[in-house]
Amino acid sequence: MPESATTERPPVVKGRPAPLPLSIFAGGIAALALVLGGVLFTQYLWASQNRAPSPSCAERMSGALPGEEEKLLKGGSAVCHIVDALKSDMQAGLLITGMVLGAGMVVAGFLLYKRMPNKRQRNHAIAGAILGIQAVVFGLVILKFRDGDVLIFARNFLNFTFLEGSMDGFLRGMKNTIILAFGGELLGIIIGLSLALLMISKHRTARAPAMAYINFFRGTPLIFQLIFFGFLFLLGFQWRDALFTQVILILGMNMGAYSAEVFRAGIQSVEKGQTEAARSLGLSYVKSMRYVIVPQAVRRVIPPLMNEFVILIKDTSLVAILGLSAGQYEIFSFSRSFFSDSRNASIFLGTAAAYLAVTLPLIWVVNRVEKRLRSGLVGIAG
Amino acid sequence: MNEDGSLVRLENIHKWFGSNHVLKGIDVTVHEGDVVAIIGPSGSGKSTLLRTINLLEEPTEGRVLFDGAEITDIRTNVDEVRTHIGMVFQSYNLFPHMNVRDNVTLALRKVLGMGEKEARERAHQELEHVGLAEKADAYPGSLSGGQQQRVAIARALAMRPKLMLFDEVTSALDPELVKEVLDAMRRLVDEGMTMVVVTHEMGFAREVGTRLIFMDQGKIVEDGNPREIFDAPKDGRTRAFLSHVL
């Protein structure tokens, strides 16, 4: 290259190193801690000191005539703790401090991150800015809530005393939810695999009914299917007992349509050479499916199938529409009946916890299986 | 054996893929003990021709006779016929969810109805033959390409076929792994196996083939003694192809 082609001025690769990468990171943490931790802290303070309800709260909780402030509704003082703590000046101060600090870290982080001397410090600066954003967003949401009618919400949804005595019901509900979901899944797998095998048939007469089934069950809401088939079984078929079994059947029929598509995709993802190798050894179509193709397909569809299963667990809540008997209540049916008895929606916090107790371990397993399948050689050995 | 000594006879085979005319009237007879090498440019229809022999491709027109019986007849039990014709593929096509032994014994057990013990013994024999007896418990994914291909050969041979089809079996292999597969095939030739081999290995075709078929554009251009064709190709297309690949 000729001498003249080189520039006089070397390219600038370094700006001045920026100061304080760790401070931005620490600032971000502090901002978020002030906002979220501040809420927990004030809540803890009011509850642990068992402060007397503020007059305005006490009045609305008793909902009664003047002079009867002491007669709070069930669990009313606990609700007032929540409300009073949230409405306190201390809470406002913590929120605003956190948001201001967070906003500062956003500005500092994004202004300075490019000038950090190394990658680690650059990542610290960026992390600080991101935490700052979270502090501001959470702060805004909490401030907005604080401005509203905290009391009426807390009275209906955050009155934990109403959860008393619900433990047994939730445990039974979880048991029934799990039975419904597992039963539906098992049936769904059998129906799904059968439909998938029909779907890949070269005979249109076999494909058409499978297609119609799948389109019907995927194209209509499960809640409609529960009502429609519930009545079909009960009145149409005069099948008057075993509602629980009928519900499993309907859930399985629905699940079958979804898993059919999963299985079909799985079967078609197995290389053509596998079928050819099997057939060239003299295995019939059925035997090559049974021993060679389907076992490989099943391994491949485990993650998407488990995903459908998690969805099915939550969808069991829809059977509440059919009016199971108390012993057969799944989580949601139990919650709904508890709600109508107590006339307080706080029970639904327990509902969420019960569903999470069932789904979170499963989601964890799904992720593990998925990771194992993905890391393995072609993912199918063993 | 058939009275005229023919094991496979293809009569006027045509194959269309949609509007694509891939085989244009093929007549070939393979005799017992023949080692037929099929060469030709890509797209000449040589793999398709090979695959019509065990009906992995159904010919659009024409007849395929195996051991004197017309297997293109709709009433033929094709699965039964295929147990007599071993096939080895370019991409090995071992079953990845089974270990090597189960790959070899699957068809023995499920098609021939052989007992577990007998099948294992035969698998051991065949794997030993290709030098892989100690890999019986391994999964295909942990083997090299050459090892996988030798297992595929053992799997096909375990059925004790009368005919072996090889479809570019070394094309997917790293160069240093080609020899072990070709060696396994050479041993098979020495044992007198009837083989039809689609290949790009000209050396192999020349040395061990008893017959060479050159195909181009869906037709057989030359069919004869490998040495004669390599040394003095009669057709201009054969000459052009050989000058490119040699």
Interface residues (C-beta under 8 A of the other chain):
Chain A: E271 G273 Q274 E276 A277 A278 R279 S280 L281 G282 L283 S284 K287 Y291 V292 P295 Q296 R299 G376 L377 V378 I380 A381 G382
Chain B: N54 L56 D79 E80 R82 T83 I85 G86 M87 F89 S91 N93 L94 F95 P96 H97 L106 A107 K110 V111 L112 Y139 P140 G141 S142 A152 R155 A156 M159
